[in-house]
Amino acid sequence: MATTLFDTHEYVKRLEATGVPTEQAEAHATALAEAMNNELVKKADLTEFRAEVRGQFELLKWMLGFMLAGTVGILFKIFH
């Protein structure tokens, strides 16, 4: 699973280099890291979503099969 890497220490150093106080730079780094990590899709979430989509796809295949069989039956009855 691909993960976005965010070096908070390097980010703090860059902010400090531009004149941001250490305490404020650390708060920015922490907040940004949390925001980035909260937006990532967890493997369990993705697995659950894939299972749900597969289930819906299976239902759709069955429904389409029955519709096709019904259509063929109707056409057969009409032309014979």
N, CA, C and O atoms as CSV, one atom per row, in Angstrom:
chain,resi,resn,atom,element,x,y,z
A,1,MET,N,N,0.844,-1.179,0.000
A,1,MET,CA,C,0.000,0.000,0.000
A,1,MET,C,C,0.882,1.232,0.000
A,1,MET,O,O,1.779,1.359,0.832
A,2,ALA,N,N,0.631,2.132,-0.924
A,2,ALA,CA,C,1.429,3.349,-1.018
A,2,ALA,C,C,1.054,4.315,0.100
A,2,ALA,O,O,-0.121,4.481,0.427
A,3,THR,N,N,2.055,4.938,0.671
A,3,THR,CA,C,1.839,5.877,1.753
A,3,THR,C,C,2.529,7.184,1.416
A,3,THR,O,O,3.643,7.194,0.892
A,4,THR,N,N,1.866,8.276,1.718
A,4,THR,CA,C,2.470,9.581,1.524
A,4,THR,C,C,3.372,9.865,2.708
A,4,THR,O,O,2.933,9.835,3.858
A,5,LEU,N,N,4.632,10.141,2.422
A,5,LEU,CA,C,5.571,10.440,3.492
A,5,LEU,C,C,5.664,11.943,3.670
A,5,LEU,O,O,5.747,12.697,2.701
A,6,PHE,N,N,5.648,12.361,4.922
A,6,PHE,CA,C,5.746,13.778,5.236
A,6,PHE,C,C,6.738,13.917,6.379
A,6,PHE,O,O,6.488,13.454,7.492
A,7,ASP,N,N,7.850,14.550,6.097
A,7,ASP,CA,C,8.910,14.732,7.092
A,7,ASP,C,C,8.602,15.980,7.910
A,7,ASP,O,O,8.886,17.100,7.487
A,8,THR,N,N,8.015,15.770,9.088
A,8,THR,CA,C,7.633,16.911,9.923
A,8,THR,C,C,8.853,17.677,10.419
A,8,THR,O,O,8.814,18.900,10.550
A,9,HIS,N,N,9.931,16.958,10.692
A,9,HIS,CA,C,11.139,17.630,11.181
A,9,HIS,C,C,11.697,18.584,10.123
A,9,HIS,O,O,12.058,19.721,10.429
A,10,GLU,N,N,11.762,18.115,8.888
A,10,GLU,CA,C,12.253,18.966,7.797
A,10,GLU,C,C,11.325,20.165,7.594
A,10,GLU,O,O,11.786,21.276,7.333
A,11,TYR,N,N,10.042,19.937,7.713
A,11,TYR,CA,C,9.068,21.019,7.563
A,11,TYR,C,C,9.263,22.074,8.655
A,11,TYR,O,O,9.226,23.274,8.383
A,12,VAL,N,N,9.469,21.618,9.886
A,12,VAL,CA,C,9.712,22.544,10.997
A,12,VAL,C,C,10.982,23.343,10.742
A,12,VAL,O,O,11.011,24.554,10.962
A,13,LYS,N,N,12.032,22.669,10.280
A,13,LYS,CA,C,13.288,23.372,10.004
A,13,LYS,C,C,13.099,24.435,8.921
A,13,LYS,O,O,13.649,25.531,9.032
A,14,ARG,N,N,12.337,24.128,7.889
A,14,ARG,CA,C,12.096,25.099,6.818
A,14,ARG,C,C,11.319,26.308,7.331
A,14,ARG,O,O,11.625,27.449,6.986
A,15,LEU,N,N,10.316,26.044,8.154
A,15,LEU,CA,C,9.549,27.155,8.711
A,15,LEU,C,C,10.416,28.027,9.615
A,15,LEU,O,O,10.344,29.255,9.567
A,16,GLU,N,N,11.234,27.379,10.435
A,16,GLU,CA,C,12.125,28.128,11.328
A,16,GLU,C,C,13.115,28.968,10.526
A,16,GLU,O,O,13.463,30.077,10.930
A,17,ALA,N,N,13.563,28.443,9.402
A,17,ALA,CA,C,14.526,29.163,8.568
A,17,ALA,C,C,13.925,30.441,7.985
A,17,ALA,O,O,14.648,31.379,7.651
A,18,THR,N,N,12.606,30.470,7.867
A,18,THR,CA,C,11.957,31.674,7.336
A,18,THR,C,C,11.470,32.606,8.439
A,18,THR,O,O,10.805,33.607,8.173
A,19,GLY,N,N,11.811,32.264,9.684
A,19,GLY,CA,C,11.486,33.155,10.793
A,19,GLY,C,C,10.280,32.769,11.622
A,19,GLY,O,O,9.886,33.523,12.512
A,20,VAL,N,N,9.685,31.625,11.363
A,20,VAL,CA,C,8.537,31.179,12.158
A,20,VAL,C,C,9.069,30.636,13.485
A,20,VAL,O,O,10.014,29.847,13.486
A,21,PRO,N,N,8.480,31.043,14.615
A,21,PRO,CA,C,8.930,30.532,15.909
A,21,PRO,C,C,8.787,29.006,15.990
A,21,PRO,O,O,7.882,28.429,15.388
A,22,THR,N,N,9.683,28.368,16.733
A,22,THR,CA,C,9.721,26.900,16.824
A,22,THR,C,C,8.382,26.323,17.255
A,22,THR,O,O,7.896,25.368,16.648
A,23,GLU,N,N,7.787,26.881,18.283
A,23,GLU,CA,C,6.519,26.354,18.794
A,23,GLU,C,C,5.421,26.415,17.727
A,23,GLU,O,O,4.642,25.476,17.568
A,24,GLN,N,N,5.375,27.512,17.016
A,24,GLN,CA,C,4.376,27.672,15.957
A,24,GLN,C,C,4.680,26.735,14.783
A,24,GLN,O,O,3.762,26.156,14.201
A,25,ALA,N,N,5.940,26.586,14.439
A,25,ALA,CA,C,6.332,25.689,13.346
A,25,ALA,C,C,5.958,24.248,13.671
A,25,ALA,O,O,5.475,23.519,12.805
A,26,GLU,N,N,6.180,23.836,14.923
A,26,GLU,CA,C,5.823,22.470,15.328
A,26,GLU,C,C,4.313,22.265,15.287
A,26,GLU,O,O,3.837,21.200,14.894
A,27,ALA,N,N,3.559,23.290,15.695
A,27,ALA,CA,C,2.097,23.193,15.643
A,27,ALA,C,C,1.617,23.068,14.198
A,27,ALA,O,O,0.714,22.283,13.908
A,28,HIS,N,N,2.211,23.831,13.303
A,28,HIS,CA,C,1.864,23.743,11.877
A,28,HIS,C,C,2.175,22.347,11.343
A,28,HIS,O,O,1.356,21.755,10.639
A,29,ALA,N,N,3.338,21.826,11.671
A,29,ALA,CA,C,3.749,20.511,11.175
A,29,ALA,C,C,2.813,19.423,11.675
A,29,ALA,O,O,2.421,18.537,10.916
A,30,THR,N,N,2.454,19.490,12.950
A,30,THR,CA,C,1.547,18.493,13.524
A,30,THR,C,C,0.177,18.561,12.855
A,30,THR,O,O,-0.389,17.534,12.483
A,31,ALA,N,N,-0.345,19.760,12.707
A,31,ALA,CA,C,-1.667,19.923,12.089
A,31,ALA,C,C,-1.671,19.441,10.644
A,31,ALA,O,O,-2.614,18.782,10.207
A,32,LEU,N,N,-0.623,19.770,9.907
A,32,LEU,CA,C,-0.552,19.355,8.509
A,32,LEU,C,C,-0.425,17.835,8.385
A,32,LEU,O,O,-1.059,17.225,7.525
A,33,ALA,N,N,0.391,17.232,9.242
A,33,ALA,CA,C,0.553,15.772,9.215
A,33,ALA,C,C,-0.766,15.076,9.528
A,33,ALA,O,O,-1.112,14.087,8.881
A,34,GLU,N,N,-1.499,15.577,10.505
A,34,GLU,CA,C,-2.795,14.983,10.852
A,34,GLU,C,C,-3.783,15.123,9.700
A,34,GLU,O,O,-4.508,14.180,9.382
A,35,ALA,N,N,-3.812,16.284,9.084
A,35,ALA,CA,C,-4.733,16.502,7.963
A,35,ALA,C,C,-4.405,15.580,6.798
A,35,ALA,O,O,-5.310,15.037,6.163
A,36,MET,N,N,-3.138,15.402,6.516
A,36,MET,CA,C,-2.740,14.532,5.406
A,36,MET,C,C,-3.077,13.080,5.704
A,36,MET,O,O,-3.534,12.363,4.814
A,37,ASN,N,N,-2.864,12.637,6.922
A,37,ASN,CA,C,-3.126,11.245,7.275
A,37,ASN,C,C,-4.612,10.944,7.361
A,37,ASN,O,O,-5.022,9.816,7.089
A,38,ASN,N,N,-5.425,11.915,7.729
A,38,ASN,CA,C,-6.864,11.689,7.826
A,38,ASN,C,C,-7.513,11.522,6.464
A,38,ASN,O,O,-8.579,10.913,6.368
A,39,GLU,N,N,-6.914,12.033,5.428
A,39,GLU,CA,C,-7.492,11.955,4.098
A,39,GLU,C,C,-7.098,10.680,3.358
A,39,GLU,O,O,-7.631,10.406,2.282
A,40,LEU,N,N,-6.189,9.911,3.906
A,40,LEU,CA,C,-5.756,8.688,3.235
A,40,LEU,C,C,-6.809,7.604,3.387
A,40,LEU,O,O,-7.482,7.524,4.414
A,41,VAL,N,N,-6.948,6.785,2.380
A,41,VAL,CA,C,-7.863,5.656,2.440
A,41,VAL,C,C,-7.154,4.520,3.157
A,41,VAL,O,O,-6.039,4.140,2.800
A,42,LYS,N,N,-7.804,3.996,4.155
A,42,LYS,CA,C,-7.243,2.865,4.890
A,42,LYS,C,C,-7.517,1.585,4.103
A,42,LYS,O,O,-8.507,1.493,3.378
A,43,LYS,N,N,-6.638,0.607,4.251
A,43,LYS,CA,C,-6.773,-0.641,3.508
A,43,LYS,C,C,-8.091,-1.337,3.846
A,43,LYS,O,O,-8.737,-1.906,2.966
A,44,ALA,N,N,-8.488,-1.292,5.110
A,44,ALA,CA,C,-9.747,-1.923,5.513
A,44,ALA,C,C,-10.940,-1.249,4.836
A,44,ALA,O,O,-11.884,-1.924,4.425
A,45,ASP,N,N,-10.900,0.080,4.720
A,45,ASP,CA,C,-11.982,0.804,4.049
A,45,ASP,C,C,-12.063,0.408,2.582
A,45,ASP,O,O,-13.151,0.196,2.046
A,46,LEU,N,N,-10.919,0.310,1.945
A,46,LEU,CA,C,-10.875,-0.052,0.536
A,46,LEU,C,C,-11.370,-1.481,0.325
A,46,LEU,O,O,-12.098,-1.748,-0.631
A,47,THR,N,N,-10.985,-2.388,1.197
A,47,THR,CA,C,-11.429,-3.778,1.097
A,47,THR,C,C,-12.939,-3.873,1.255
A,47,THR,O,O,-13.605,-4.600,0.518
A,48,GLU,N,N,-13.476,-3.134,2.222
A,48,GLU,CA,C,-14.925,-3.128,2.442
A,48,GLU,C,C,-15.659,-2.572,1.223
A,48,GLU,O,O,-16.683,-3.115,0.809
A,49,PHE,N,N,-15.140,-1.500,0.658
A,49,PHE,CA,C,-15.758,-0.893,-0.521
A,49,PHE,C,C,-15.730,-1.852,-1.707
A,49,PHE,O,O,-16.718,-1.986,-2.429
A,50,ARG,N,N,-14.595,-2.517,-1.902
A,50,ARG,CA,C,-14.482,-3.454,-3.025
A,50,ARG,C,C,-15.461,-4.607,-2.869
A,50,ARG,O,O,-16.055,-5.049,-3.852
A,51,ALA,N,N,-15.640,-5.103,-1.637
A,51,ALA,CA,C,-16.581,-6.195,-1.399
A,51,ALA,C,C,-18.009,-5.748,-1.704
A,51,ALA,O,O,-18.793,-6.501,-2.282
A,52,GLU,N,N,-18.338,-4.533,-1.314
A,52,GLU,CA,C,-19.673,-4.003,-1.583
A,52,GLU,C,C,-19.914,-3.860,-3.086
A,52,GLU,O,O,-20.984,-4.211,-3.582
A,53,VAL,N,N,-18.926,-3.350,-3.800
A,53,VAL,CA,C,-19.061,-3.184,-5.249
A,53,VAL,C,C,-19.179,-4.544,-5.929
A,53,VAL,O,O,-19.979,-4.714,-6.849
A,54,ARG,N,N,-18.391,-5.502,-5.482
A,54,ARG,CA,C,-18.483,-6.851,-6.066
A,54,ARG,C,C,-19.863,-7.448,-5.853
A,54,ARG,O,O,-20.423,-8.059,-6.763
A,55,GLY,N,N,-20.416,-7.274,-4.655
A,55,GLY,CA,C,-21.753,-7.786,-4.367
A,55,GLY,C,C,-22.799,-7.157,-5.264
A,55,GLY,O,O,-23.679,-7.847,-5.777
A,56,GLN,N,N,-22.708,-5.860,-5.455
A,56,GLN,CA,C,-23.657,-5.169,-6.328
A,56,GLN,C,C,-23.482,-5.611,-7.779
A,56,GLN,O,O,-24.460,-5.737,-8.516
A,57,PHE,N,N,-22.247,-5.845,-8.184
A,57,PHE,CA,C,-21.985,-6.289,-9.549
A,57,PHE,C,C,-22.553,-7.688,-9.776
A,57,PHE,O,O,-23.112,-7.972,-10.835
A,58,GLU,N,N,-22.407,-8.558,-8.781
A,58,GLU,CA,C,-22.964,-9.910,-8.904
A,58,GLU,C,C,-24.481,-9.850,-9.040
A,58,GLU,O,O,-25.057,-10.560,-9.865
A,59,LEU,N,N,-25.128,-9.016,-8.245
A,59,LEU,CA,C,-26.579,-8.857,-8.337
A,59,LEU,C,C,-26.970,-8.337,-9.717
A,59,LEU,O,O,-27.938,-8.809,-10.313
A,60,LEU,N,N,-26.225,-7.381,-10.211
A,60,LEU,CA,C,-26.496,-6.820,-11.536
A,60,LEU,C,C,-26.357,-7.883,-12.625
A,60,LEU,O,O,-27.160,-7.925,-13.557
A,61,LYS,N,N,-25.343,-8.740,-12.509
A,61,LYS,CA,C,-25.171,-9.813,-13.503
A,61,LYS,C,C,-26.369,-10.758,-13.491
A,61,LYS,O,O,-26.850,-11.158,-14.552
A,62,TRP,N,N,-26.856,-11.121,-12.301
A,62,TRP,CA,C,-28.010,-12.014,-12.221
A,62,TRP,C,C,-29.251,-11.348,-12.805
A,62,TRP,O,O,-30.004,-11.973,-13.552
A,63,MET,N,N,-29.460,-10.091,-12.466
A,63,MET,CA,C,-30.633,-9.380,-12.982
A,63,MET,C,C,-30.585,-9.281,-14.503
A,63,MET,O,O,-31.595,-9.485,-15.176
A,64,LEU,N,N,-29.428,-8.972,-15.032
A,64,LEU,CA,C,-29.269,-8.870,-16.480
A,64,LEU,C,C,-29.503,-10.224,-17.148
A,64,LEU,O,O,-30.112,-10.298,-18.215
A,65,GLY,N,N,-29.021,-11.283,-16.523
A,65,GLY,CA,C,-29.234,-12.626,-17.060
A,65,GLY,C,C,-30.711,-12.993,-17.120
A,65,GLY,O,O,-31.180,-13.539,-18.119
A,66,PHE,N,N,-31.445,-12.691,-16.046
A,66,PHE,CA,C,-32.883,-12.976,-16.041
A,66,PHE,C,C,-33.628,-12.125,-17.066
A,66,PHE,O,O,-34.553,-12.603,-17.723
A,67,MET,N,N,-33.224,-10.872,-17.198
A,67,MET,CA,C,-33.864,-10.012,-18.198
A,67,MET,C,C,-33.602,-10.532,-19.606
A,67,MET,O,O,-34.504,-10.533,-20.444
A,68,LEU,N,N,-32.391,-10.967,-19.869
A,68,LEU,CA,C,-32.055,-11.508,-21.181
A,68,LEU,C,C,-32.840,-12.785,-21.450
A,68,LEU,O,O,-33.354,-12.982,-22.550
A,69,ALA,N,N,-32.931,-13.654,-20.444
A,69,ALA,CA,C,-33.693,-14.892,-20.615
A,69,ALA,C,C,-35.166,-14.583,-20.874
A,69,ALA,O,O,-35.795,-15.219,-21.720
A,70,GLY,N,N,-35.712,-13.616,-20.155
A,70,GLY,CA,C,-37.111,-13.230,-20.376
A,70,GLY,C,C,-37.328,-12.666,-21.764
A,70,GLY,O,O,-38.327,-12.973,-22.415
A,71,THR,N,N,-36.403,-11.845,-22.217
A,71,THR,CA,C,-36.504,-11.256,-23.555
A,71,THR,C,C,-36.437,-12.335,-24.630
A,71,THR,O,O,-37.213,-12.314,-25.585
A,72,VAL,N,N,-35.520,-13.267,-24.473
A,72,VAL,CA,C,-35.405,-14.370,-25.437
A,72,VAL,C,C,-36.684,-15.198,-25.428
A,72,VAL,O,O,-37.170,-15.602,-26.484
A,73,GLY,N,N,-37.230,-15.451,-24.244
A,73,GLY,CA,C,-38.482,-16.209,-24.157
A,73,GLY,C,C,-39.629,-15.505,-24.857
A,73,GLY,O,O,-40.408,-16.135,-25.572
A,74,ILE,N,N,-39.732,-14.202,-24.653
A,74,ILE,CA,C,-40.794,-13.427,-25.307
A,74,ILE,C,C,-40.611,-13.439,-26.822
A,74,ILE,O,O,-41.571,-13.655,-27.562
A,75,LEU,N,N,-39.390,-13.210,-27.284
A,75,LEU,CA,C,-39.126,-13.224,-28.728
A,75,LEU,C,C,-39.402,-14.599,-29.330
A,75,LEU,O,O,-39.929,-14.699,-30.438
A,76,PHE,N,N,-39.052,-15.641,-28.613
A,76,PHE,CA,C,-39.297,-16.999,-29.100
A,76,PHE,C,C,-40.799,-17.246,-29.238
A,76,PHE,O,O,-41.257,-17.833,-30.218
A,77,LYS,N,N,-41.556,-16.788,-28.240
A,77,LYS,CA,C,-43.004,-16.990,-28.266
A,77,LYS,C,C,-43.653,-16.178,-29.397
A,77,LYS,O,O,-44.602,-16.639,-30.032
A,78,ILE,N,N,-43.141,-14.980,-29.640
A,78,ILE,CA,C,-43.707,-14.130,-30.691
A,78,ILE,C,C,-43.467,-14.725,-32.078
A,78,ILE,O,O,-44.368,-14.716,-32.917
A,79,PHE,N,N,-42.270,-15.238,-32.325
A,79,PHE,CA,C,-41.906,-15.678,-33.671
A,79,PHE,C,C,-42.083,-17.169,-33.909
A,79,PHE,O,O,-41.724,-17.655,-34.982
A,80,HIS,N,N,-42.620,-17.906,-32.958
A,80,HIS,CA,C,-42.877,-19.336,-33.200
A,80,HIS,C,C,-44.280,-19.689,-32.887
A,80,HIS,O,O,-44.672,-20.847,-33.032
